[in-house]
């Protein structure tokens, strides 16, 4: 059936072959008029008003840029956690996440350069003692699936062309001919090479991501900058949860801002974050780690960067470090002391006594605002997010203390970090094969590394065989219906009021087998935290995360006067099937493999399921 169309207002003569007479014409017009009226009525009666067009949702896209020395990223436990909890967390709500790697595969004489700086003055890069072979790196690349990989050598090829370095024929251009940013970057390259390396290579990785997206006609919504030595113990929020008007950083260091992970929205904020001229605009001469030969004496006669810069020491070093003309050494040294030193005018504008990476990050984002904030009040243009992430050194393991000791600036966030993430960290990383079990630091959770053990790198900290699902456990409380927590009291399992915060002196109490030494109070109590390890044929083993009173892992199992106690974890210790330590959760009840249930009002035991106590597994927040 032909569609009914509105009458045309344009006058035109109909074709002659269709018109036989005026009478026929009148009849035809009358008929057409009636049909048109009926069609119009039908349209008005049955066609609903056109709904407004709903714009199609644009998929969020994020670029994850992992930049730095490879360090521990080649360890299976590190790159698996990165894939699951960083990349997987960002993509949880459907965002497309691309990974870009810019890595230094050389192996250095030491990780960190504090010792090197003490010897040679300026903060430098340790000597190269080897390179990671393709066979070591291949599993990491296959797991992370980067869309782009680039390599560099720290201290060798990072902006070392003459134009980058402000040189001409191997000599620094006249100091007064350089811009303020160029002078600052020349000093940064010469006197703090690791910091130069960080920012230069982040900038190069960012440019690579821009080129990648431009060639494919799309733009990233967010850029996530991450370190190559980070372990992600818990999933990060989806990318849609991060601020669109701030740069998000992890609340993990002693100060408020840090560069362990940075999530920046595309546009002006990410440009300010990575731009090298912006780095030079705000960097100041000095370093927070102390013992610099370029500063005067303070703090019990130790040379510290908060003291005024030492003109004589600087003047003696600038010719060699900057490759400047000898006749300019005096001018440059005085300029450093007066303008670029962290104790000089730049440092005063910076509102810090030292050139902390954290403060440089904050100032790059804040720019010329009169008040950026500080480490006590927080930085106004940074969003602090608490993430369960820590540094893993390839030669001595994870620095789990960062998860508790360095988090939770009380002036910025009211709540302390949970001790649970610290305990999960030592559970995951301190059972590595290259650790000496004869010198335990935290019982089954610790150990001193032996640098002379000749164990291939992939076998150091391999993914635990007792996590067959490859999903690391999460710290959890077992909470009863009346709000009390399951607590380990010696050999007994009891219900006790849940502990909200515990002081470090209580955790490190004398008389314990393994002391937990933290520098500040933490949320939750170790004796009320458990991990449900899914390594049995019939559910889970309920592992107590408190290592203070035993050199062995301890799980809930039948025994003791009440019929329920803590003792050897059958599957966790042997890797085989659990016999007496297998439990399942069913409808809020904890049921033993024998069919008995956990019951009790004060002290818990195993008995008939008629009186089973209702328990809820509550995963604690970071």
C-alpha positions as CSV (number, residue, x, y, z in Angstrom):
1,X,0.0,0.0,0.0
2,X,1.4,3.4,-1.0
3,X,2.0,5.8,1.8
4,X,-0.3,8.7,2.5
5,X,1.5,12.0,1.8
6,X,0.4,15.5,2.5
7,X,-1.0,17.5,-0.4
8,X,1.6,19.5,-2.3
9,X,1.1,23.3,-2.4
10,X,2.8,23.5,-5.7
11,X,0.5,24.0,-8.7
12,X,1.2,21.7,-11.6
13,X,-0.9,20.2,-14.5
14,X,-1.6,16.5,-14.2
15,X,-0.5,14.2,-17.1
16,X,-3.1,14.3,-19.9
17,X,-3.3,10.5,-20.1
18,X,-4.9,10.3,-16.7
19,X,-7.6,12.9,-17.3
20,X,-10.5,12.0,-19.6
21,X,-12.9,14.8,-18.7
22,X,-13.7,17.5,-16.2
23,X,-16.2,15.2,-14.5
24,X,-13.6,12.5,-14.1
25,X,-11.2,15.1,-12.7
26,X,-13.7,16.2,-10.1
27,X,-14.5,12.7,-9.0
28,X,-10.8,11.8,-8.8
29,X,-10.0,14.9,-6.7
30,X,-12.9,14.2,-4.4
31,X,-11.8,10.6,-3.9
32,X,-8.2,11.6,-3.3
33,X,-9.4,14.2,-0.8
34,X,-11.4,11.6,1.2
35,X,-8.5,9.1,1.2
36,X,-6.0,11.8,2.3
37,X,-8.4,12.9,5.2
38,X,-8.7,9.2,6.3
39,X,-5.0,8.7,6.2
40,X,-4.4,11.9,8.2
41,X,-6.9,10.7,10.8
42,X,-5.2,7.3,11.0
43,X,-1.8,9.0,11.5
44,X,-3.2,11.3,14.2
45,X,-4.9,8.4,16.0
46,X,-2.2,5.7,15.9
47,X,1.2,7.4,15.7
48,X,2.7,8.5,19.0
49,X,4.7,11.7,19.1
50,X,8.3,11.2,18.1
51,X,10.5,10.6,21.2
52,X,13.6,12.7,21.5
53,X,16.7,10.9,20.2
54,X,18.7,9.2,22.9
55,X,22.4,9.8,22.3
56,X,24.4,6.6,22.2
57,X,26.7,6.2,25.3
58,X,30.3,6.8,24.4
59,X,32.6,4.1,25.8
60,X,35.1,5.3,28.2
61,X,38.7,4.6,27.2
62,X,41.7,4.7,29.5
63,X,45.4,4.4,28.8
64,X,47.5,2.7,31.5
65,X,51.2,3.8,31.2
66,X,53.6,1.7,33.2
67,X,56.9,3.5,33.2
68,X,60.3,2.9,34.9
69,X,63.0,0.3,35.5
70,X,61.5,-3.2,35.1
71,X,62.5,-3.9,38.8
72,X,59.9,-6.5,40.0
73,X,57.4,-6.3,37.1
74,X,58.8,-9.5,35.7
75,X,57.8,-11.5,38.9
76,X,54.6,-13.5,38.2
77,X,53.0,-12.3,41.4
78,X,53.5,-8.7,40.5
79,X,52.3,-8.7,36.9
80,X,49.4,-11.0,37.7
81,X,48.2,-8.7,40.4
82,X,48.7,-5.7,38.1
83,X,46.6,-7.3,35.4
84,X,43.8,-8.4,37.8
85,X,43.5,-5.5,40.2
86,X,44.8,-2.5,38.3
87,X,43.9,-3.1,34.6
88,X,40.9,-5.3,35.5
89,X,39.7,-2.9,38.1
90,X,39.8,0.1,35.8
91,X,37.8,-1.9,33.1
92,X,35.3,-3.3,35.6
93,X,32.3,-1.3,34.3
94,X,33.0,-1.8,30.6
95,X,35.7,0.8,29.9
96,X,38.3,-0.1,27.2
97,X,41.8,-0.1,28.8
98,X,45.0,-0.1,26.8
99,X,48.4,-0.8,28.3
100,X,51.5,1.1,27.3
101,X,54.9,-0.1,28.7
102,X,58.1,2.0,28.7
103,X,60.7,0.1,30.6
104,X,64.4,-0.2,31.3
105,X,65.3,-3.9,31.2
106,X,68.8,-3.4,32.6
107,X,69.6,-4.7,36.0
108,X,71.3,-2.2,38.3
109,X,73.8,-2.8,41.1
110,X,71.2,-1.6,43.6
111,X,67.6,-0.4,43.6
112,X,67.4,3.2,44.7
113,X,70.3,5.5,44.4
114,X,70.8,6.9,47.9
115,X,74.1,5.2,48.4
116,X,75.3,6.3,45.0
117,X,74.4,9.9,45.8
118,X,76.4,9.8,49.0
119,X,79.5,8.7,47.1
120,X,79.4,11.0,44.1
121,X,77.4,13.9,45.3
122,X,74.6,14.3,42.8
123,X,71.8,11.8,42.8
124,X,72.8,9.4,40.1
125,X,71.8,6.0,38.5
126,X,73.5,2.9,39.8
127,X,75.8,0.9,37.5
128,X,74.4,-1.6,35.1
129,X,75.3,-5.2,36.0
130,X,73.2,-7.1,33.4
131,X,70.0,-7.2,31.4
132,X,66.8,-9.2,31.7
133,X,66.6,-11.7,28.9
134,X,63.6,-12.1,26.6
135,X,62.7,-15.4,28.3
136,X,62.1,-13.6,31.6
137,X,60.1,-10.8,30.1
138,X,58.0,-12.8,27.7
139,X,55.4,-14.1,30.3
140,X,55.0,-10.6,31.7
141,X,54.3,-9.2,28.2
142,X,51.9,-12.0,27.4
143,X,50.0,-11.4,30.6
144,X,49.8,-7.6,30.4
145,X,49.1,-7.5,26.6
146,X,50.4,-4.0,26.0
147,X,49.4,-2.3,22.7
148,X,52.8,-0.5,22.7
149,X,56.2,-1.3,24.2
150,X,59.3,0.9,24.2
151,X,62.6,0.5,25.9
152,X,65.1,2.9,27.4
153,X,68.3,2.8,29.6
154,X,68.1,5.0,32.7
155,X,71.0,7.5,32.7
156,X,71.9,6.8,29.0
157,X,69.3,7.9,26.5
158,X,66.8,10.1,28.1
159,X,66.8,13.5,26.5
160,X,70.6,13.3,26.0
161,X,70.7,15.1,22.6
162,X,72.5,18.4,22.7
163,X,69.2,20.3,22.1
164,X,67.6,18.5,25.0
165,X,70.5,19.1,27.3
166,X,71.0,22.8,26.4
167,X,74.4,22.1,24.9
168,X,76.2,23.2,21.8
169,X,79.3,21.3,20.7
170,X,79.4,19.6,24.1
171,X,79.3,22.8,26.1
172,X,76.4,24.4,28.0
173,X,74.9,27.4,26.2
174,X,75.5,30.7,28.0
175,X,73.5,30.6,31.2
176,X,71.7,33.9,30.7
177,X,70.6,32.8,27.2
178,X,68.6,29.9,28.7
179,X,65.0,30.3,29.9
180,X,64.2,29.7,33.5
181,X,62.7,26.3,32.6
182,X,65.8,25.3,30.5
183,X,68.1,26.2,33.4
184,X,66.0,24.2,35.8
185,X,65.9,21.2,33.6
186,X,69.7,21.3,33.0
187,X,70.2,21.3,36.8
188,X,67.6,18.5,37.2
189,X,69.4,16.3,34.6
190,X,72.8,16.9,36.1
191,X,72.1,16.7,39.9
192,X,69.0,14.4,40.2
193,X,69.1,12.0,37.3
194,X,66.5,9.5,38.7
195,X,63.9,12.2,39.0
196,X,64.7,13.4,35.5
197,X,64.3,9.9,34.3
198,X,60.9,9.5,35.9
199,X,59.4,12.6,34.3
200,X,61.1,12.4,31.0
201,X,60.0,8.8,30.3
202,X,56.5,9.4,31.5
203,X,56.3,12.3,29.0
204,X,57.6,10.0,26.2
205,X,55.1,7.3,27.1
206,X,52.3,9.8,27.1
207,X,53.3,11.1,23.7
208,X,53.3,7.5,22.4
209,X,49.7,7.0,23.7
210,X,48.6,10.2,22.0
211,X,50.1,9.1,18.7
212,X,48.5,5.6,19.1
213,X,45.0,7.1,19.7
214,X,45.3,9.8,17.0
215,X,46.2,7.2,14.3
216,X,43.0,5.3,15.2
217,X,40.8,8.4,15.4
218,X,39.8,8.3,19.1
219,X,40.8,10.0,22.3
220,X,41.4,8.6,25.7
221,X,39.2,9.8,28.6
222,X,41.8,9.1,31.3
223,X,45.5,8.4,31.6
224,X,46.7,6.2,34.4
225,X,50.5,6.4,35.2
226,X,51.7,3.5,37.3
227,X,55.1,2.3,38.6
228,X,56.8,-0.9,37.4
229,X,57.4,-2.1,41.0
230,X,53.9,-1.9,42.4
231,X,51.8,-4.8,43.7
232,X,48.0,-4.2,43.6
233,X,46.5,-6.3,46.4
234,X,42.9,-5.1,45.9
235,X,41.0,-4.0,42.8
236,X,41.1,-0.3,42.1
237,X,37.8,1.5,41.4
238,X,36.5,1.5,37.8
239,X,37.8,4.4,35.7
240,X,34.4,6.0,35.7
241,X,34.7,6.6,39.5
242,X,37.8,8.8,39.2
243,X,37.5,12.6,39.3
244,X,37.1,14.5,36.0
245,X,38.4,17.8,37.5
246,X,41.4,16.6,39.5
247,X,44.4,14.3,39.3
248,X,43.8,11.3,41.6
249,X,46.7,9.9,43.6
250,X,47.1,7.2,46.1
251,X,47.2,8.2,49.8
252,X,50.2,6.0,50.5
253,X,53.3,8.0,51.4
254,X,54.2,10.0,54.4
255,X,53.0,13.1,52.6
256,X,49.7,13.7,51.0
257,X,50.7,13.4,47.3
258,X,52.8,10.7,45.7
259,X,53.5,9.5,42.2
260,X,53.1,5.7,42.8
261,X,49.9,6.0,40.7
262,X,48.3,9.0,39.1
263,X,45.0,9.0,37.2
264,X,44.5,12.2,35.2
265,X,41.6,13.2,32.9
266,X,42.5,14.0,29.4
267,X,43.0,17.7,28.5
268,X,44.7,20.5,30.4
269,X,45.3,18.5,33.7
270,X,47.2,15.6,32.1
271,X,49.2,18.1,30.0
272,X,50.2,20.0,33.1
273,X,51.1,16.8,34.8
274,X,53.5,15.4,32.1
275,X,54.8,18.6,30.4
276,X,58.6,18.8,30.8
277,X,58.7,22.6,30.8
278,X,56.2,22.5,33.6
279,X,58.6,20.2,35.5
280,X,61.3,22.8,35.1
281,X,59.1,25.6,36.1
282,X,58.5,24.1,39.6
283,X,61.4,21.8,40.5
284,X,63.9,23.1,43.1
285,X,67.5,22.1,43.8
286,X,67.5,19.7,46.8
287,X,66.3,16.3,47.8
288,X,64.3,15.0,50.7
289,X,66.5,12.0,51.5
290,X,69.4,14.1,53.1
291,X,73.1,13.7,53.2
292,X,73.6,16.0,50.2
293,X,77.0,17.6,49.9
294,X,75.4,20.7,48.4
295,X,73.7,21.9,51.5
296,X,74.9,23.5,54.7
297,X,75.0,21.8,58.1
298,X,72.0,21.3,60.3
299,X,70.3,18.5,62.2
300,X,73.2,17.6,64.5
301,X,75.8,18.5,61.9
302,X,74.4,16.4,59.1
303,X,74.1,18.0,55.7
304,X,70.4,18.2,54.9
305,X,68.5,19.8,52.0
306,X,66.4,22.0,54.3
307,X,69.6,23.9,55.2
308,X,70.8,26.7,52.9
309,X,72.6,25.6,49.8
310,X,76.4,25.4,50.1
311,X,77.8,27.8,47.5
312,X,81.4,26.5,47.6
313,X,80.3,22.9,47.1
314,X,78.0,23.8,44.2
315,X,80.6,26.0,42.5
316,X,83.1,23.1,42.6
317,X,80.7,20.7,40.9
318,X,78.8,22.7,38.3
319,X,81.6,22.7,35.6
320,X,81.8,18.9,35.6
321,X,78.0,18.3,36.1
322,X,76.6,20.9,33.7
323,X,79.5,21.0,31.2
324,X,79.5,24.8,31.5
325,X,82.3,27.2,30.8
326,X,84.6,27.7,33.9
327,X,84.0,31.4,33.8
328,X,80.3,30.9,34.3
329,X,80.7,28.7,37.4
330,X,80.4,31.6,39.8
331,X,77.3,33.0,38.1
332,X,75.5,29.6,38.0
333,X,76.4,28.7,41.6
334,X,75.1,32.0,42.9
335,X,71.9,31.6,40.8
336,X,71.3,28.1,42.3
337,X,71.8,29.4,45.8
338,X,69.5,32.5,45.4
339,X,66.9,31.2,43.0
340,X,66.8,27.4,42.5
341,X,67.7,26.0,45.9
342,X,64.8,24.6,47.9
343,X,65.8,26.9,50.7
344,X,65.9,29.9,48.3
345,X,63.1,31.9,46.7
346,X,61.8,29.0,44.5
347,X,61.6,26.8,47.6
348,X,59.7,29.4,49.5
349,X,57.2,29.7,46.6
350,X,57.1,26.0,46.7
351,X,56.2,26.0,50.4
352,X,58.5,23.2,51.2
353,X,62.0,22.8,52.6
354,X,63.1,20.1,50.1
355,X,62.5,19.0,46.5
356,X,60.1,16.2,47.3
357,X,58.8,14.4,44.2
358,X,55.4,14.6,46.0
359,X,55.5,18.4,46.2
360,X,56.7,18.7,42.6
361,X,53.7,16.6,41.5
362,X,51.3,18.8,43.5
363,X,52.8,22.0,42.2
364,X,52.8,20.9,38.6
365,X,49.1,20.4,38.9
366,X,48.4,23.5,41.0
367,X,50.4,25.9,38.8
368,X,50.4,29.5,39.8
369,X,47.7,29.3,42.4
370,X,48.7,31.2,45.4
371,X,47.8,28.4,47.8
372,X,48.1,24.8,46.5
373,X,47.9,23.4,50.0
374,X,50.5,21.3,51.7
375,X,51.3,17.9,53.2
376,X,49.2,18.7,56.3
377,X,46.1,20.1,54.7
378,X,46.1,18.3,51.4
379,X,46.5,19.7,47.9
380,X,43.4,21.3,46.5
381,X,43.8,20.0,42.9
382,X,44.6,16.4,43.9
383,X,42.0,13.8,44.9
384,X,43.4,11.4,47.4
385,X,42.2,7.8,47.0
386,X,43.2,5.0,49.4
387,X,44.3,2.0,47.3
388,X,45.9,-1.3,48.6
389,X,49.1,-1.0,46.6
390,X,52.7,-1.3,47.7
391,X,56.3,-1.3,46.3
392,X,58.0,-4.7,45.6
393,X,61.8,-4.7,45.3
394,X,63.1,-7.5,43.0
395,X,66.0,-8.2,45.4
396,X,64.3,-8.1,48.8
397,X,60.6,-8.4,48.4
398,X,57.5,-6.3,49.2
399,X,57.6,-3.3,51.4
400,X,54.3,-4.2,53.1
401,X,54.7,-1.6,55.8
402,X,53.7,1.1,53.4
403,X,50.2,-0.2,53.4
404,X,49.8,0.8,57.1
405,X,52.7,2.9,58.3
406,X,52.7,5.4,55.5
407,X,49.0,5.7,54.8
408,X,46.2,7.7,56.3
409,X,47.4,11.3,56.9
410,X,45.1,12.2,59.8
411,X,45.0,15.8,58.7
412,X,43.6,14.7,55.3
413,X,41.6,11.6,56.1
414,X,39.9,10.9,59.4
415,X,40.1,7.1,59.1
416,X,43.3,5.1,59.5
417,X,44.3,2.4,57.0
418,X,43.4,-1.2,57.8
419,X,46.0,-3.6,59.1
420,X,44.3,-6.3,57.0
421,X,46.0,-5.2,53.8
422,X,49.4,-5.3,55.5
423,X,48.6,-8.9,56.6
424,X,47.5,-10.0,53.1
425,X,50.7,-8.4,51.7
426,X,53.0,-10.4,53.9
427,X,50.9,-13.5,53.2
428,X,51.3,-13.1,49.5
429,X,54.9,-12.1,49.2
430,X,56.8,-13.4,52.2
431,X,56.6,-17.1,51.4
432,X,58.9,-16.8,48.4
433,X,61.5,-19.5,47.7
434,X,64.4,-17.1,47.8
435,X,63.7,-16.3,51.5
436,X,65.6,-17.9,54.4
437,X,63.1,-19.7,56.6
438,X,65.8,-20.1,59.2
439,X,65.7,-16.3,59.9
440,X,61.9,-15.6,60.0
441,X,60.8,-12.0,60.5
442,X,57.1,-12.7,60.7
443,X,56.9,-16.5,61.2
444,X,55.3,-18.0,58.1
445,X,54.8,-14.6,56.7
446,X,58.4,-13.4,56.6
447,X,62.0,-14.2,56.2
448,X,65.3,-12.6,55.3
449,X,66.2,-12.7,51.7
450,X,69.5,-14.4,50.7
451,X,71.1,-12.4,47.9
452,X,73.5,-15.3,47.1
453,X,70.8,-17.9,46.3
454,X,71.1,-18.8,42.6
455,X,67.4,-19.1,41.9
456,X,66.0,-18.2,38.5
457,X,64.0,-15.0,38.7
458,X,60.6,-16.6,37.6
459,X,60.9,-18.9,40.6
460,X,61.2,-16.1,43.1
461,X,57.8,-15.2,44.4
462,X,56.0,-17.5,41.9
463,X,52.2,-17.4,42.0
464,X,51.2,-19.4,45.1
465,X,50.3,-23.0,44.4
466,X,47.8,-22.8,47.2
467,X,45.7,-20.3,45.2
468,X,44.6,-22.5,42.4
469,X,42.0,-20.0,41.3
470,X,44.8,-17.4,41.1
471,X,42.6,-15.0,43.0
472,X,44.4,-13.6,46.1
473,X,42.4,-13.7,49.3
474,X,40.9,-10.5,50.9
475,X,41.1,-9.6,54.6
476,X,37.7,-10.2,56.1
477,X,35.9,-10.1,59.5
478,X,33.4,-12.8,60.4
479,X,30.6,-10.8,62.1
480,X,27.7,-12.4,64.0
481,X,24.0,-11.2,63.8
482,X,24.4,-9.1,66.9
483,X,27.4,-7.2,65.5
484,X,30.3,-9.0,67.3
485,X,33.4,-10.3,65.6
486,X,34.9,-13.8,65.6
487,X,38.2,-13.5,67.5
488,X,41.2,-15.8,68.1
489,X,42.0,-15.8,71.8
490,X,44.9,-18.2,72.3
491,X,43.6,-21.6,71.3
492,X,39.9,-20.5,71.7
493,X,37.6,-19.0,69.1
494,X,35.2,-16.5,70.6
495,X,32.8,-13.7,69.8
496,X,34.0,-10.3,71.0
497,X,33.2,-6.6,70.3
498,X,34.7,-5.6,66.9
499,X,37.8,-3.4,67.3
500,X,37.6,-0.3,65.3
501,X,41.2,1.0,65.8
502,X,44.2,-0.5,67.6
503,X,47.3,1.3,68.7
504,X,50.7,0.2,67.5
505,X,51.9,-0.6,71.0
506,X,49.1,-3.2,71.3
507,X,50.0,-4.9,68.1
508,X,53.7,-5.0,69.0
509,X,53.1,-6.3,72.5
510,X,55.9,-8.0,74.3
511,X,55.9,-11.7,74.6
512,X,54.6,-12.4,71.1
513,X,56.4,-14.8,68.8
514,X,56.4,-12.4,65.9
515,X,56.0,-8.6,66.5
516,X,54.2,-6.4,64.0
517,X,56.0,-3.1,64.0
518,X,54.0,-0.2,62.6
519,X,54.5,3.5,63.1
520,X,50.9,4.6,63.8
521,X,47.5,3.2,64.8
522,X,45.6,1.1,62.4
523,X,42.0,0.1,61.9
524,X,40.9,-3.4,62.9
525,X,42.7,-6.0,65.0
526,X,44.9,-8.8,63.6
527,X,43.1,-11.4,65.8
528,X,39.8,-10.5,64.2
529,X,40.9,-10.8,60.6
530,X,40.7,-13.9,58.4
531,X,41.3,-14.9,54.8
532,X,39.1,-17.5,53.1
533,X,41.5,-19.5,51.1
534,X,39.7,-21.4,48.4
535,X,42.0,-24.3,48.1
536,X,39.9,-27.3,49.2
537,X,37.5,-29.6,47.4
538,X,34.7,-28.6,49.8
539,X,35.0,-24.8,50.1
540,X,37.6,-22.9,52.0
541,X,40.1,-23.0,54.7
542,X,39.5,-20.1,57.2
543,X,43.0,-18.8,57.8
544,X,43.8,-16.5,60.7
545,X,45.8,-13.5,59.5
546,X,47.4,-12.9,62.9
547,X,51.0,-14.1,62.8
548,X,52.0,-12.9,66.3
549,X,51.6,-16.1,68.3
550,X,52.7,-18.8,66.0
551,X,55.4,-19.8,63.5
552,X,52.9,-21.7,61.5
553,X,49.8,-20.8,59.5
554,X,46.7,-21.4,61.7
555,X,43.2,-22.2,60.4
556,X,39.9,-23.0,62.1
557,X,39.7,-26.7,62.8
558,X,38.0,-29.2,65.2
559,X,39.7,-29.5,68.6
560,X,40.2,-28.0,72.0
561,X,37.8,-28.1,75.0
562,X,35.0,-26.6,73.0
563,X,35.5,-28.6,69.8
564,X,36.7,-25.6,67.7
565,X,40.2,-24.2,67.8
566,X,43.0,-22.9,65.5
567,X,45.8,-25.1,64.3
568,X,47.6,-26.6,61.3
569,X,46.1,-25.7,57.9
570,X,45.9,-29.0,56.1
571,X,45.8,-27.8,52.5
572,X,47.7,-24.6,52.9
573,X,50.7,-26.4,54.4
574,X,50.7,-29.5,52.2
575,X,49.1,-28.3,49.0
576,X,46.9,-31.4,49.1
577,X,43.3,-31.9,50.1
578,X,42.0,-30.4,53.4
579,X,40.9,-33.0,55.9
580,X,39.9,-31.3,59.1
581,X,40.1,-27.7,57.9
582,X,37.5,-27.7,55.1
583,X,34.5,-25.3,55.7
584,X,31.7,-24.0,53.5
585,X,29.4,-21.0,54.0
586,X,25.8,-21.8,53.4
587,X,23.0,-19.3,54.0
588,X,25.1,-17.3,56.5
589,X,26.2,-20.4,58.4
590,X,29.8,-21.8,58.6
591,X,29.6,-25.5,58.1
592,X,32.5,-27.9,58.7
593,X,33.2,-30.7,56.2
594,X,31.8,-33.2,58.7
595,X,28.4,-31.6,58.5
596,X,28.6,-29.9,61.9
597,X,28.0,-26.1,62.2
598,X,29.8,-23.4,64.1
599,X,27.6,-22.6,67.1
600,X,27.8,-20.6,70.4
601,X,27.0,-17.3,72.1
602,X,30.4,-16.5,73.6
603,X,32.9,-19.3,72.8
604,X,32.3,-21.0,69.5
605,X,32.3,-24.7,68.9
606,X,31.1,-27.3,66.4
607,X,27.7,-28.9,67.0
608,X,24.3,-29.5,65.5
609,X,23.2,-27.0,62.8
610,X,19.9,-26.4,64.6
611,X,21.7,-23.8,66.8
612,X,24.1,-22.5,64.1
613,X,25.3,-19.0,64.7
614,X,24.6,-16.6,61.8
615,X,27.9,-15.2,60.4
616,X,28.5,-12.7,57.7
617,X,31.8,-12.4,55.8
618,X,32.7,-8.6,55.7
619,X,35.7,-7.7,53.6
620,X,37.4,-4.8,55.2
621,X,38.1,-1.6,53.3
622,X,41.6,-0.3,52.7
